[in-house]
C-alpha cells in the first residue's frame, strides 16, 4: 500500500506541475496526512518523529532556494512530504539521484527552449524520478 501511495503522489504531483506549473496544496495536505500515517504504522513513533525532522530540515535548507527564486513553494512542500514519508535514511540516499535527474532535466529543457531565463521548470518531475530510482 505504501508503494502505491508513493507512486500516486509522485505521478499526480508531477502531472499537475507540468500542466499547471504548481503543485496543488490540497494534494500535498492529504499526502502529508497519509505520509504521517504510513510513517507511524511502518516505523513507529520514532519513525514519525524522524520524518517530521526531515520535513523541518528540508524547509530550513530550501528557504534560501525559495528566496532566490530557484525553487517554488510547491516544490518545497513536495520535498517535505517526501521527507516525512521516506524518513532520513531514504531521503538522504535520494538526494544524489534527485540532483542528477534535475541536471539532466534542466539540460533537456535548455536544449528544447534555447533560452535559460525563460524556462519555468516543473521540478517535481526530476524529484520524482530521483525518488523512484531510490525507492523502486
Residue pairs with C-beta under 8 A, 6 or more apart in sequence:
1 38
2 38
2 42
2 85
3 135
5 31
5 34
5 35
5 38
5 85
6 85
6 131
6 135
7 132
9 27
9 31
9 81
9 82
9 85
10 124
10 128
10 131
10 132
11 128
12 27
13 23
13 24
13 27
13 28
13 31
13 78
13 124
13 128
14 122
14 124
14 125
14 128
16 22
16 23
16 24
16 27
17 23
17 74
17 75
17 122
17 123
17 124
17 125
18 122
18 125
21 120
21 122
22 72
22 74
23 72
23 74
23 75
23 77
23 78
23 124
24 74
25 74
25 77
28 74
28 77
28 78
28 81
31 81
31 85
32 80
32 81
32 84
34 85
35 51
35 81
35 82
35 84
35 85
36 48
36 51
36 52
36 84
38 85
39 47
39 48
39 50
39 51
39 84
39 85
39 87
40 47
40 48
43 50
43 51
43 87
47 87
50 87
50 88
51 83
51 84
51 85
51 86
51 87
52 84
53 88
54 80
54 83
54 84
54 86
54 87
54 88
54 91
55 80
55 81
55 83
55 84
57 83
58 76
58 79
58 80
58 83
58 91
59 76
59 80
62 71
62 75
62 76
62 79
65 71
65 76
66 72
66 73
66 76
71 123
72 123
74 124
75 123
75 124
75 127
78 124
78 127
79 127
82 91
82 94
82 127
82 131
83 91
86 94
86 131
86 135
90 134
90 135
93 134
94 130
94 131
94 133
94 134
94 135
95 130
96 130
97 129
97 130
97 131
97 133
97 134
98 126
98 127
98 129
98 130
98 131
99 130
100 130
101 126
101 127
101 129
101 130
101 133
102 123
102 126
102 127
102 130
104 126
105 121
105 125
105 126
105 129
106 119
106 121
106 126
109 119
109 121
110 116
110 119
113 119
